[in-house]
């Protein structure tokens, strides 16, 4: 009984201190300093809270494990240090069964736990929409992006990021020339990812998710936009050649009316229809009809 009372008087101030510290945290801190979280704003997509929750929880568990391990190391260093007058080696012990069971079972439980929660979240993130509100096809190419608005039957060809004029900051680019993917708010969206040449990776840091774009294989992303609008930077996350660093794009989440206006502007430019695989550079993939040599 006395032991329980002592534990209670120790636990209460620790819990109170922890609550005060967490209450003073910003949204970025509460979400593990991941990008895309702003005080007073909604998450960018319906998956970002789930991903940040997995990330933060994993770090909390790992920090607890680290504290226990560091504590045991320090305890062993202090308790079993060599005392004055001691010589020789300490008594050697082997095959402590309880300890061996402990450090076998606990890591196994941790690994299975991480696997289970990761599989659960990945299954939710990779679940296709039966009837998406909008379907987008993205073609990655050295070193830019083509966007097909499949639902609206228009396209937007992109060029790689162009350097700014000589008076600008070194390394800066012309923002107006960066390919921009427009998405309406509060919609279910399916993104189809194809490559025209080599392996790329479609990455919007604020989405907390990326997907490889592999030649000869079609990948998909499924997410819903929220009521949060704004421009979010994107980039290729797979080293794909000399101008990989210039393979930039933006994702602009806007109101439905602004999205409709953008689609109309593409039609006015004559960008009706879809960009297809005829512009691919992979002419030796199966099914392309490329020559196979003399018979």
VEXDREN-2710 file (C-alpha; in Angstrom, 1 decimal):
% VEXDREN-2710
k/r/px/py/pz
1/UNK/0.0/0.0/0.0
2/UNK/2.8/2.4/0.9
3/UNK/4.5/1.6/-2.4
4/UNK/1.3/2.4/-4.4
5/UNK/1.0/5.7/-2.6
6/UNK/4.6/6.7/-3.4
7/UNK/4.1/5.7/-7.1
8/UNK/0.9/7.8/-7.2
9/UNK/2.7/10.9/-5.8
10/UNK/5.4/10.5/-8.4
11/UNK/3.1/9.8/-11.3
12/UNK/0.8/12.7/-10.8
13/UNK/3.3/15.5/-11.1
14/UNK/4.9/13.7/-14.1
15/UNK/1.6/13.4/-15.9
16/UNK/0.7/17.0/-15.1
17/UNK/4.0/18.3/-16.4
18/UNK/3.6/16.2/-19.6
19/UNK/0.1/17.6/-20.1
20/UNK/1.3/21.2/-19.7
21/UNK/4.2/20.6/-22.1
22/UNK/2.0/19.0/-24.8
23/UNK/-0.6/21.8/-24.4
24/UNK/2.0/24.3/-25.4
25/UNK/3.1/22.5/-28.5
26/UNK/2.4/23.8/-31.9
27/UNK/0.7/21.7/-34.6
28/UNK/4.1/21.0/-36.2
29/UNK/5.5/19.8/-32.9
30/UNK/2.5/17.6/-32.1
31/UNK/2.8/16.0/-35.6
32/UNK/6.5/15.3/-35.2
33/UNK/7.7/18.3/-37.2
34/UNK/6.3/16.8/-40.4
35/UNK/5.5/19.2/-43.3
36/UNK/2.0/20.3/-44.1
37/UNK/0.7/21.1/-40.7
38/UNK/-0.2/24.7/-39.9
39/UNK/-1.9/26.0/-36.7
40/UNK/-5.6/26.4/-37.2
41/UNK/-5.6/24.7/-40.6
42/UNK/-7.0/21.3/-41.7
43/UNK/-4.7/18.5/-42.9
44/UNK/-4.0/18.7/-46.6
45/UNK/-5.5/15.2/-47.4
46/UNK/-7.5/12.7/-45.5
47/UNK/-4.4/10.5/-45.0
48/UNK/-2.0/13.0/-43.4
49/UNK/-3.3/12.6/-39.9
50/UNK/-3.1/8.9/-40.1
51/UNK/0.5/9.0/-41.4
52/UNK/1.6/11.5/-38.8
53/UNK/0.0/9.5/-36.0
54/UNK/1.9/6.4/-37.1
55/UNK/5.1/8.4/-37.2
56/UNK/4.7/10.1/-33.8
57/UNK/3.6/7.0/-32.0
58/UNK/6.5/5.0/-33.4
59/UNK/8.9/7.6/-32.2
60/UNK/7.3/7.7/-28.7
61/UNK/7.6/3.9/-28.4
62/UNK/11.2/4.0/-29.6
63/UNK/12.2/6.8/-27.2
64/UNK/10.7/4.8/-24.3
65/UNK/12.7/1.7/-25.4
66/UNK/15.8/4.0/-25.7
67/UNK/15.3/5.5/-22.2
68/UNK/14.9/2.0/-20.7
69/UNK/18.1/0.7/-22.5
70/UNK/20.1/3.8/-21.6
71/UNK/18.9/3.5/-18.0
72/UNK/20.0/-0.1/-17.8
73/UNK/23.4/0.7/-19.3
74/UNK/24.0/3.5/-16.8
75/UNK/22.8/1.3/-13.9
76/UNK/25.2/-1.5/-14.9
77/UNK/28.0/1.0/-15.3
78/UNK/27.4/2.4/-11.8
79/UNK/26.5/-0.7/-9.8
80/UNK/29.0/-3.0/-11.4
81/UNK/31.9/-0.6/-11.7
82/UNK/35.3/-1.7/-10.4
83/UNK/35.8/-0.7/-6.8
84/UNK/39.0/0.4/-5.2
85/UNK/41.2/-2.6/-4.4
86/UNK/39.4/-5.0/-6.8
87/UNK/41.6/-6.8/-9.4
88/UNK/41.0/-9.3/-12.1
89/UNK/37.9/-10.0/-14.0
90/UNK/34.4/-10.1/-12.4
91/UNK/32.6/-13.4/-12.2
92/UNK/31.4/-14.4/-15.7
93/UNK/27.7/-15.4/-16.0
94/UNK/26.0/-17.2/-18.9
95/UNK/22.5/-18.3/-19.9
96/UNK/20.3/-16.2/-17.7
97/UNK/17.1/-17.6/-19.0
98/UNK/14.6/-14.9/-17.7
99/UNK/16.8/-12.1/-19.2
100/UNK/17.2/-14.0/-22.5
101/UNK/13.4/-14.6/-22.8
102/UNK/12.8/-10.9/-22.0
103/UNK/15.1/-9.5/-24.7
104/UNK/13.7/-12.0/-27.2
105/UNK/10.0/-11.5/-26.5
106/UNK/9.9/-7.7/-26.1
107/UNK/11.6/-6.9/-29.5
108/UNK/9.4/-9.5/-31.2
109/UNK/6.3/-7.8/-29.8
110/UNK/7.6/-4.4/-30.9
111/UNK/8.3/-5.6/-34.5
112/UNK/4.9/-7.3/-34.7
113/UNK/3.2/-4.2/-33.4
114/UNK/5.0/-1.9/-35.9
115/UNK/4.1/-4.3/-38.7
116/UNK/0.5/-4.6/-37.7
117/UNK/-0.2/-0.8/-37.4
118/UNK/1.8/-0.1/-40.6
119/UNK/-0.1/-2.8/-42.5
120/UNK/-3.4/-1.4/-41.2
121/UNK/-2.6/2.2/-42.3
122/UNK/-1.1/1.2/-45.6
123/UNK/-4.2/-0.8/-46.4
124/UNK/-6.4/2.2/-45.7
125/UNK/-4.2/4.5/-47.8
126/UNK/-4.0/2.2/-50.7
127/UNK/-7.7/1.5/-50.8
128/UNK/-9.0/2.5/-54.3
129/UNK/-12.1/4.6/-54.7
130/UNK/-14.9/2.8/-56.5
131/UNK/-16.2/6.1/-57.8
132/UNK/-13.7/8.9/-57.5
133/UNK/-14.8/12.5/-58.2
134/UNK/-11.7/13.2/-60.3
135/UNK/-9.2/11.0/-62.1
136/UNK/-5.8/12.4/-63.0
137/UNK/-3.1/10.8/-65.1
138/UNK/0.5/11.9/-64.4
139/UNK/3.3/11.2/-66.9
140/UNK/6.8/11.6/-65.4
141/UNK/9.5/12.4/-67.9
142/UNK/13.1/13.7/-67.9
143/UNK/12.7/16.3/-66.4
144/UNK/9.1/17.5/-66.0
145/UNK/5.5/16.3/-65.7
146/UNK/2.5/16.0/-68.0
147/UNK/-0.9/16.1/-66.4
148/UNK/-4.0/14.5/-68.0
149/UNK/-7.3/15.6/-66.4
150/UNK/-9.0/12.4/-67.4
151/UNK/-12.4/13.3/-66.0
152/UNK/-12.5/16.6/-67.9
153/UNK/-10.7/15.3/-71.0
154/UNK/-8.0/18.0/-71.1
155/UNK/-4.3/18.0/-70.6
156/UNK/-1.5/20.2/-69.4
157/UNK/2.0/19.6/-70.8
158/UNK/4.9/20.6/-68.5
159/UNK/8.5/21.7/-68.9
160/UNK/11.3/21.4/-66.4
161/UNK/12.0/24.3/-64.0
162/UNK/13.7/27.1/-65.8
163/UNK/16.4/29.2/-64.1
164/UNK/15.5/32.8/-63.2
165/UNK/17.2/35.7/-64.8
166/UNK/20.8/36.6/-63.9
167/UNK/19.8/39.2/-61.2
168/UNK/17.9/36.6/-59.1
169/UNK/19.3/34.5/-56.3
170/UNK/21.5/31.7/-57.6
171/UNK/19.6/28.4/-58.0
172/UNK/16.2/30.1/-58.1
173/UNK/13.7/29.2/-60.8
174/UNK/10.8/30.8/-62.6
175/UNK/7.8/29.9/-60.5
176/UNK/5.3/30.7/-63.4
177/UNK/7.0/28.0/-65.6
178/UNK/6.8/25.1/-63.0
179/UNK/4.1/22.5/-64.0
180/UNK/1.1/22.9/-61.7
181/UNK/-1.5/20.3/-61.0
182/UNK/-4.9/21.8/-60.0
183/UNK/-7.2/19.9/-57.6
184/UNK/-10.6/21.0/-56.3
185/UNK/-11.2/20.9/-52.6
186/UNK/-13.2/18.3/-50.8
187/UNK/-13.0/15.7/-53.6
188/UNK/-12.0/12.0/-53.9
189/UNK/-9.1/11.8/-56.3
190/UNK/-7.4/8.9/-58.1
191/UNK/-3.9/9.7/-59.5
192/UNK/-2.5/7.3/-62.1
193/UNK/1.3/7.4/-62.4
194/UNK/3.2/6.5/-65.6
195/UNK/6.7/7.1/-66.7
196/UNK/7.9/8.0/-70.2
197/UNK/11.5/7.0/-69.7
198/UNK/13.2/6.1/-66.4
199/UNK/12.2/5.6/-62.8
200/UNK/10.9/8.7/-61.1
201/UNK/9.0/9.3/-57.9
202/UNK/5.9/11.5/-57.4
203/UNK/6.3/13.3/-54.1
204/UNK/4.3/16.1/-52.4
205/UNK/5.9/16.5/-49.0
206/UNK/2.7/18.1/-47.5
207/UNK/0.8/14.9/-48.4
208/UNK/3.3/12.8/-46.4
209/UNK/3.2/10.2/-49.1
210/UNK/5.1/9.5/-52.3
211/UNK/4.9/6.8/-55.0
212/UNK/7.5/5.5/-57.4
213/UNK/6.8/6.0/-61.1
214/UNK/8.2/3.0/-63.0
215/UNK/8.5/2.6/-66.8
216/UNK/6.2/-0.2/-68.0
217/UNK/4.2/-0.3/-64.7
218/UNK/1.3/1.9/-63.7
219/UNK/1.0/2.9/-60.0
220/UNK/-1.9/4.7/-58.3
221/UNK/-2.5/7.1/-55.4
222/UNK/-5.8/7.5/-53.7
223/UNK/-6.6/10.5/-51.5
224/UNK/-9.3/13.1/-50.7
225/UNK/-8.6/16.8/-50.5
226/UNK/-10.0/18.6/-47.5
227/UNK/-11.3/22.1/-47.2
228/UNK/-7.8/23.5/-47.0
229/UNK/-6.7/25.3/-50.1
230/UNK/-3.2/26.5/-51.1
231/UNK/-0.1/25.7/-53.2
232/UNK/2.0/22.8/-52.2
233/UNK/5.4/22.0/-53.6
234/UNK/6.2/18.7/-55.3
235/UNK/9.3/17.2/-56.7
236/UNK/10.8/14.0/-58.1
237/UNK/12.2/11.9/-55.2
238/UNK/14.2/9.4/-57.4
239/UNK/17.5/10.3/-58.9
240/UNK/16.6/10.3/-62.6
241/UNK/19.4/12.0/-64.5
242/UNK/21.4/15.2/-65.0
243/UNK/18.5/17.6/-64.3
244/UNK/16.8/15.7/-61.6
245/UNK/16.9/18.7/-59.3
246/UNK/14.9/20.7/-61.9
247/UNK/12.0/18.2/-62.0
248/UNK/9.7/20.3/-59.9
249/UNK/6.0/20.8/-59.8
250/UNK/3.3/22.3/-57.7
251/UNK/-0.1/21.0/-56.5
252/UNK/-2.7/23.8/-56.2
253/UNK/-5.8/22.9/-54.2
254/UNK/-8.5/25.4/-55.1
255/UNK/-12.3/26.0/-54.9
256/UNK/-14.5/24.2/-57.5
257/UNK/-15.1/27.4/-59.4
258/UNK/-11.3/28.2/-59.6
259/UNK/-10.7/24.6/-60.8
260/UNK/-13.4/24.9/-63.5
261/UNK/-11.8/28.1/-64.6
262/UNK/-8.4/26.5/-65.0
263/UNK/-9.9/23.6/-67.0
264/UNK/-11.6/26.1/-69.3
265/UNK/-8.3/27.9/-69.7
266/UNK/-6.7/24.7/-70.9
267/UNK/-9.5/24.2/-73.4
268/UNK/-9.0/27.7/-74.6
269/UNK/-5.4/26.9/-75.3
270/UNK/-6.4/23.9/-77.4
271/UNK/-5.3/21.3/-74.9
272/UNK/-8.3/19.1/-75.3
273/UNK/-7.9/15.3/-75.3
274/UNK/-5.2/13.3/-73.6
275/UNK/-1.5/13.0/-73.9
276/UNK/-0.7/9.3/-74.5
277/UNK/2.2/6.9/-74.5
278/UNK/3.2/7.9/-78.1
279/UNK/5.6/10.3/-76.5
280/UNK/7.3/7.7/-74.4
281/UNK/11.0/7.0/-75.0
282/UNK/10.8/3.4/-74.0
283/UNK/10.4/1.8/-77.4
284/UNK/11.8/-1.6/-76.3
285/UNK/9.2/-2.4/-73.6
286/UNK/7.0/-5.5/-74.2
287/UNK/4.0/-4.8/-76.4
288/UNK/5.5/-1.7/-78.2
289/UNK/6.1/-3.6/-81.4
290/UNK/9.8/-2.7/-81.5
291/UNK/12.1/-4.7/-83.7
292/UNK/13.6/-7.9/-82.1
293/UNK/16.4/-8.5/-84.6
294/UNK/16.9/-10.5/-87.8
295/UNK/15.4/-14.0/-87.9
END
